[in-house]
Amino acid sequence: MDAPALFKALSDPTRLRCLVLLTATPELCVCEFTEALGIPQPKVSHHLAILRRAALVTDRKQGLWIHYSINPRLPSWAGEVIRAAADGIRGEEPYASDAAALAGVSGSGDGLCNA
């Protein structure tokens, strides 16, 4: 992980929104991102793949679903940058609305992804 790769990944609004959600939730399924962000699954998957290739997130497959989390092996400076950015913008839009939408999805009990 180098600084230009980290900041390039953070420069896209959708990727930043995904990372902000992941700083507050240990693991999210693609379907949860889709519902929280209100964007189509292919677009979410595209951005998550970029984050995975940049080694910012890890994924695991469970049945039909792929779950993502922030890479626990990130260098400490990179994790600090992500956490500081998320903490600084969490209350702003669209990040606050994303968190509220995610809370609605997680609390719906409809078995969205059977996580």
Secondary structure, DSSP 8 states (H G I E B T S, - for coil): --HHHHHHHHTSHHHHHHHHHHHHSS-EEHHHHHHHHT--HHHHHHHHHHHHHTTSEEEEEETTEEEEEE-TTS-HHHHHHHHHHHHHHTTSTTHHHHHHHHHHHHTS-S-SS--
